[in-house]
Amino acid sequence: MAPGGGACKEVVKSVPTIADYDVGTTKSESSPTATRSSVTVGFIGKQEVHSNNGVYELLECPLCKTLMYPPIHQCPNGHTLCMNCKIRVHNCCPSCRYDLGNIRCLALEKFAESLEFPCKYQSLGCHNIFPYYSKLKHEQHCRFRPYNCPYAGSDCSVTGDIPTLIAHLKDDHKVDMHDGCTFNHRYVKSNPHEVENATWMLTVFNCFGKQFCLHFEAFQIGMAPVYMAFLRFMGDDNEAKTFSYSLEVGANGRKLIWQGIPRSIRDSHRKVRDSQDGLIIQRNLALFFSGGDRQELKLRVTGRIWKEELELQNKTV
């Protein structure tokens, strides 16, 4: 038995120790003529990883397979584990079943400070290199990171770039695709009083060479049943802010108008909906707009998308 450790359950075969790994060394971080070469352990200064077979695996949590960040824990036998997995396994080493205790692997934490890694979205176009402890923060906001499927009302886990998601929405979700910057949609529901059972509706517009998702749905704000329409931009937030849109609904000499900026699909559908950033119509008013005996929803929503800079140019001409 290892000193200070008690067996949790049956002993299992330990994970083999990783012995071989390659890193690159640079003469100077600031020198444009710096050269790199492959070396083994026993180096000084920042190192850039060229192979995933050694250093990457050394820093990879054996349980969740993600890179480990301080605090990195180890058992008395030297098996490492990330903080989240330490909690998940109830402080019992998954490799040798010894009690993990509260031993920090300070050597590995210090070693990680000397490394530089490429962004994990390198294959998607990000070619920057980052110090190990800056890599994670960058990847959370990297502009090349894939987008989540914008389809609402399902637990779709598909991610990808915009062309991939367009094809996915069309082929897998059967979403309607339209060309143009204006729209005129009519939404009909036979029993509008069943708000909780209302289905999600999504239409994708190709406008100015970009794609926009028009959402329309029924939900409740507190106890009040409402309908809401809003637009999301299939791209990053900084580009979304260069566009504006308007939505209009009405009948019988009355109308509601909403004007706003489309939200990026980086913001989840639920986040946009819960922020109430769109055209909101109380159900009683929506039924009034529908006419008839108010037992069926027949709501027409019109709208327009424009690019702010083009709108300003047209006004000055």
KOLKOLMAR-852912 format. One line per field, with one value per residue (C-alpha): residue number from 1; residue in three letters; x, y, z. Coordinates in nm, 3 decimals. Layout:
BEGIN
num	[NUM/...] $
residu	[Ala/...] $
x	[X/...] $
y	[Y/...] $
z	[Z/...] $
***
This chain:
BEGIN
num	[1/2/3/4/5/6/7/8/9/10/11/12/13/14/15/16/17/18/19/20/21/22/23/24/25/26/27/28/29/30/31/32/33/34/35/36/37/38/39/40/41/42/43/44/45/46/47/48/49/50/51/52/53/54/55/56/57/58/59/60/61/62/63/64/65/66/67/68/69/70/71/72/73/74/75/76/77/78/79/80/81/82/83/84/85/86/87/88/89/90/91/92/93/94/95/96/97/98/99/100/101/102/103/104/105/106/107/108/109/110/111/112/113/114/115/116/117/118/119/120/121/122/123/124/125/126/127/128/129/130/131/132/133/134/135/136/137/138/139/140/141/142/143/144/145/146/147/148/149/150/151/152/153/154/155/156/157/158/159/160/161/162/163/164/165/166/167/168/169/170/171/172/173/174/175/176/177/178/179/180/181/182/183/184/185/186/187/188/189/190/191/192/193/194/195/196/197/198/199/200/201/202/203/204/205/206/207/208/209/210/211/212/213/214/215/216/217/218/219/220/221/222/223/224/225/226/227/228/229/230/231/232/233/234/235/236/237/238/239/240/241/242/243/244/245/246/247/248/249/250/251/252/253/254/255/256/257/258/259/260/261/262/263/264/265/266/267/268/269/270/271/272/273/274/275/276/277/278/279/280/281/282/283/284/285/286/287/288/289/290/291/292/293/294/295/296/297/298/299/300/301/302/303/304/305/306/307/308/309/310/311/312/313/314/315/316/317] $
residu	[Met/Ala/Pro/Gly/Gly/Gly/Ala/Cys/Lys/Glu/Val/Val/Lys/Ser/Val/Pro/Thr/Ile/Ala/Asp/Tyr/Asp/Val/Gly/Thr/Thr/Lys/Ser/Glu/Ser/Ser/Pro/Thr/Ala/Thr/Arg/Ser/Ser/Val/Thr/Val/Gly/Phe/Ile/Gly/Lys/Gln/Glu/Val/His/Ser/Asn/Asn/Gly/Val/Tyr/Glu/Leu/Leu/Glu/Cys/Pro/Leu/Cys/Lys/Thr/Leu/Met/Tyr/Pro/Pro/Ile/His/Gln/Cys/Pro/Asn/Gly/His/Thr/Leu/Cys/Met/Asn/Cys/Lys/Ile/Arg/Val/His/Asn/Cys/Cys/Pro/Ser/Cys/Arg/Tyr/Asp/Leu/Gly/Asn/Ile/Arg/Cys/Leu/Ala/Leu/Glu/Lys/Phe/Ala/Glu/Ser/Leu/Glu/Phe/Pro/Cys/Lys/Tyr/Gln/Ser/Leu/Gly/Cys/His/Asn/Ile/Phe/Pro/Tyr/Tyr/Ser/Lys/Leu/Lys/His/Glu/Gln/His/Cys/Arg/Phe/Arg/Pro/Tyr/Asn/Cys/Pro/Tyr/Ala/Gly/Ser/Asp/Cys/Ser/Val/Thr/Gly/Asp/Ile/Pro/Thr/Leu/Ile/Ala/His/Leu/Lys/Asp/Asp/His/Lys/Val/Asp/Met/His/Asp/Gly/Cys/Thr/Phe/Asn/His/Arg/Tyr/Val/Lys/Ser/Asn/Pro/His/Glu/Val/Glu/Asn/Ala/Thr/Trp/Met/Leu/Thr/Val/Phe/Asn/Cys/Phe/Gly/Lys/Gln/Phe/Cys/Leu/His/Phe/Glu/Ala/Phe/Gln/Ile/Gly/Met/Ala/Pro/Val/Tyr/Met/Ala/Phe/Leu/Arg/Phe/Met/Gly/Asp/Asp/Asn/Glu/Ala/Lys/Thr/Phe/Ser/Tyr/Ser/Leu/Glu/Val/Gly/Ala/Asn/Gly/Arg/Lys/Leu/Ile/Trp/Gln/Gly/Ile/Pro/Arg/Ser/Ile/Arg/Asp/Ser/His/Arg/Lys/Val/Arg/Asp/Ser/Gln/Asp/Gly/Leu/Ile/Ile/Gln/Arg/Asn/Leu/Ala/Leu/Phe/Phe/Ser/Gly/Gly/Asp/Arg/Gln/Glu/Leu/Lys/Leu/Arg/Val/Thr/Gly/Arg/Ile/Trp/Lys/Glu/Glu/Leu/Glu/Leu/Gln/Asn/Lys/Thr/Val] $
x	[0.000/0.129/0.222/-0.071/-0.320/-0.598/-0.754/-1.105/-1.208/-1.043/-0.699/-0.688/-0.396/-0.232/-0.217/0.131/0.357/0.403/0.773/0.830/0.718/0.849/0.835/0.984/1.218/1.249/1.556/1.356/0.985/1.034/1.277/1.115/1.398/1.363/1.404/1.234/1.365/1.232/1.373/1.293/1.276/1.541/1.474/1.453/1.203/0.872/0.815/0.576/0.414/0.455/0.319/0.000/0.146/0.341/0.299/-0.065/-0.143/0.058/-0.170/-0.488/-0.717/-0.734/-1.104/-1.271/-0.995/-0.980/-0.667/-0.605/-0.565/-0.471/-0.545/-0.416/-0.447/-0.255/-0.286/0.003/0.100/0.136/-0.178/-0.315/-0.673/-0.851/-1.049/-1.391/-1.317/-1.173/-1.518/-1.693/-1.497/-1.550/-1.179/-1.092/-0.820/-0.978/-0.642/-0.529/-0.827/-0.624/-0.759/-0.660/-0.638/-0.543/-0.209/-0.137/0.082/0.278/0.551/0.304/0.133/0.469/0.573/0.254/0.355/0.652/0.439/0.264/-0.015/-0.205/-0.573/-0.787/-0.975/-0.660/-0.824/-1.106/-0.871/-0.717/-0.339/-0.240/-0.018/-0.093/0.071/-0.091/-0.283/-0.410/-0.527/-0.851/-0.968/-0.893/-1.085/-1.396/-1.411/-1.220/-1.399/-1.325/-1.502/-1.799/-2.155/-2.435/-2.738/-2.984/-3.293/-3.512/-3.736/-3.501/-3.184/-2.990/-2.619/-2.492/-2.215/-2.021/-1.949/-2.231/-2.245/-2.260/-2.544/-2.738/-2.728/-2.817/-3.120/-3.244/-3.188/-3.242/-3.485/-3.667/-3.648/-3.790/-3.521/-3.595/-3.396/-3.457/-3.455/-3.832/-4.081/-4.453/-4.540/-4.877/-4.890/-5.198/-5.284/-5.620/-5.612/-5.411/-5.509/-5.265/-4.965/-4.745/-4.795/-4.719/-4.452/-4.134/-4.123/-3.807/-3.737/-3.393/-3.341/-3.048/-2.993/-2.682/-2.500/-2.564/-2.820/-3.081/-3.313/-3.666/-3.819/-4.186/-4.320/-4.569/-4.466/-4.555/-4.418/-4.518/-4.880/-4.943/-4.950/-4.771/-4.638/-4.292/-4.105/-3.734/-3.439/-3.098/-2.790/-2.592/-2.250/-2.065/-2.204/-1.976/-2.110/-2.469/-2.455/-2.407/-2.764/-3.108/-3.455/-3.817/-4.124/-4.487/-4.816/-5.169/-5.525/-5.847/-5.669/-5.415/-5.057/-4.748/-4.399/-4.065/-3.724/-3.400/-3.062/-3.050/-2.878/-2.595/-2.660/-2.370/-2.650/-2.876/-3.235/-3.352/-3.127/-3.271/-3.627/-3.596/-3.445/-3.767/-3.554/-3.814/-4.174/-4.403/-4.778/-5.020/-5.245/-5.566/-5.430/-5.304/-5.653/-5.801/-5.567/-5.681/-6.047/-6.338/-6.452/-6.105/-6.084/-5.811/-5.479/-5.429/-5.143/-4.955/-4.602/-4.417/-4.060/-3.749/-3.372/-3.127/-2.760/-2.704/-2.428/-2.634/-2.936/-2.730/-2.594/-2.944/-3.060/-2.774/-2.825] $
y	[0.000/0.344/0.565/0.772/0.600/0.354/0.130/0.238/-0.073/-0.350/-0.263/-0.229/-0.213/0.128/0.339/0.310/0.605/0.832/0.850/0.996/1.334/1.602/1.979/2.257/2.521/2.884/3.105/3.414/3.491/3.834/3.746/3.710/3.480/3.240/2.877/2.576/2.228/1.913/1.839/1.616/1.689/1.924/2.260/2.621/2.886/2.871/2.555/2.505/2.164/1.999/1.655/1.550/1.212/1.310/1.641/1.669/1.329/1.412/1.711/1.532/1.413/1.033/1.034/1.321/1.355/1.734/1.935/1.986/2.324/2.404/2.256/1.931/1.647/1.323/1.006/0.863/0.651/0.960/0.925/1.270/1.389/1.719/1.889/1.812/1.443/1.425/1.523/1.285/0.978/1.070/1.118/0.766/0.728/0.563/0.411/0.237/0.285/0.454/0.750/1.068/1.285/1.646/1.607/1.870/1.784/2.109/1.986/1.930/2.263/2.440/2.245/2.354/2.719/2.663/2.534/2.694/2.524/2.601/2.685/2.372/2.536/2.541/2.321/2.577/2.867/2.991/2.974/3.154/3.000/3.061/3.000/2.695/2.885/3.145/2.886/2.794/3.155/3.226/2.920/3.030/3.339/3.231/3.363/3.037/2.817/2.628/2.748/2.554/2.458/2.752/2.534/2.582/2.340/2.043/1.920/1.927/1.884/1.953/2.216/2.351/2.649/2.847/2.652/2.325/2.452/2.586/2.243/2.079/2.307/2.243/1.867/1.753/2.008/2.080/2.455/2.689/2.882/3.217/3.471/3.840/4.104/4.140/3.884/3.837/3.534/3.409/3.194/2.982/2.769/2.602/2.605/2.906/2.846/2.554/2.784/2.523/2.293/2.551/2.434/2.624/2.785/2.888/3.038/3.118/3.421/3.476/3.852/4.058/3.728/3.644/3.425/3.525/3.306/3.429/3.275/3.277/3.099/3.093/3.089/3.258/3.562/3.491/3.388/3.584/3.386/3.570/3.526/3.648/3.702/3.784/3.762/3.601/3.648/3.345/3.485/3.665/3.948/4.220/4.157/4.119/4.477/4.608/4.503/4.614/4.474/4.563/4.349/4.454/4.287/4.424/4.434/4.629/4.963/4.882/4.757/4.686/4.764/4.641/4.760/4.617/4.460/4.086/3.880/3.648/3.275/3.274/3.370/3.071/3.081/3.063/3.351/3.579/3.472/3.517/3.864/3.953/4.115/4.105/4.171/4.052/4.018/3.943/3.651/3.850/4.112/3.843/3.691/4.037/4.077/3.732/3.843/3.598/3.435/3.456/3.079/3.046/3.225/3.381/3.623/3.793/3.917/4.135/4.252/4.393/4.353/4.626/4.708/5.026/5.173/5.125/5.285/5.590/5.617/5.607/5.882/6.114/6.068] $
z	[0.000/-0.089/0.204/0.329/0.097/0.157/-0.105/-0.206/-0.397/-0.590/-0.732/-1.108/-1.345/-1.348/-1.661/-1.821/-1.757/-2.057/-2.125/-2.471/-2.594/-2.823/-2.791/-2.995/-2.861/-2.968/-2.949/-2.860/-2.837/-2.987/-3.263/-3.608/-3.715/-3.425/-3.523/-3.374/-3.319/-3.156/-2.813/-2.517/-2.145/-2.013/-2.174/-2.072/-2.172/-2.353/-2.552/-2.840/-2.870/-3.210/-3.126/-2.955/-2.864/-2.553/-2.375/-2.474/-2.323/-2.014/-1.948/-2.048/-1.772/-1.807/-1.719/-1.907/-2.171/-2.145/-2.069/-1.699/-1.531/-1.170/-0.931/-1.085/-0.835/-0.804/-0.600/-0.389/-0.691/-0.912/-1.126/-1.212/-1.234/-1.293/-1.019/-1.170/-1.207/-0.856/-0.731/-0.970/-0.853/-0.485/-0.421/-0.538/-0.804/-1.115/-1.211/-0.892/-0.658/-0.385/-0.193/-0.375/-0.068/-0.137/-0.313/-0.577/-0.875/-0.854/-1.089/-1.372/-1.306/-1.323/-1.630/-1.810/-1.763/-1.995/-2.284/-2.576/-2.768/-3.088/-3.057/-3.076/-3.364/-3.576/-3.841/-3.868/-3.940/-3.613/-3.645/-3.324/-3.056/-2.686/-2.350/-2.195/-1.928/-2.182/-2.434/-2.259/-2.221/-2.586/-2.706/-2.518/-2.741/-3.054/-3.361/-3.540/-3.285/-3.431/-3.390/-3.224/-3.428/-3.396/-3.423/-3.115/-2.937/-2.963/-2.802/-3.128/-3.057/-3.409/-3.435/-3.730/-3.950/-4.111/-4.444/-4.246/-4.029/-4.330/-4.492/-4.160/-4.103/-4.455/-4.470/-4.110/-3.964/-4.293/-4.226/-4.493/-4.680/-4.845/-5.044/-4.984/-4.712/-4.665/-4.545/-4.496/-4.283/-4.165/-3.852/-3.787/-3.484/-3.436/-3.055/-2.938/-2.574/-2.559/-2.524/-2.364/-2.663/-2.931/-3.175/-3.254/-3.599/-3.778/-4.118/-4.260/-4.486/-4.719/-4.726/-4.816/-4.860/-4.493/-4.319/-4.060/-3.850/-3.789/-3.476/-3.385/-3.078/-2.796/-2.431/-2.103/-1.923/-1.567/-1.600/-1.919/-2.246/-2.527/-2.878/-2.971/-3.296/-3.316/-3.553/-3.502/-3.717/-3.830/-3.744/-3.465/-3.255/-3.394/-3.745/-3.626/-3.498/-3.853/-3.936/-3.819/-3.868/-3.812/-3.743/-3.776/-3.688/-3.682/-3.813/-3.774/-3.798/-3.527/-3.540/-3.333/-3.466/-3.335/-3.450/-3.323/-3.394/-3.466/-3.199/-3.293/-3.275/-3.028/-2.788/-2.735/-2.848/-2.487/-2.382/-2.651/-2.579/-2.203/-2.252/-2.442/-2.715/-2.992/-3.088/-2.805/-2.861/-2.577/-2.667/-2.634/-2.872/-3.111/-3.118/-3.179/-3.475/-3.594/-3.617/-3.627/-3.304/-3.144/-3.127/-3.392/-3.430/-3.773/-3.731/-4.015/-3.938/-4.189/-4.163/-4.323/-4.276/-4.369/-4.336/-4.135/-4.352/-4.670/-4.503/-4.413/-4.765/-4.912/-4.676/-4.777/-5.151] $
***
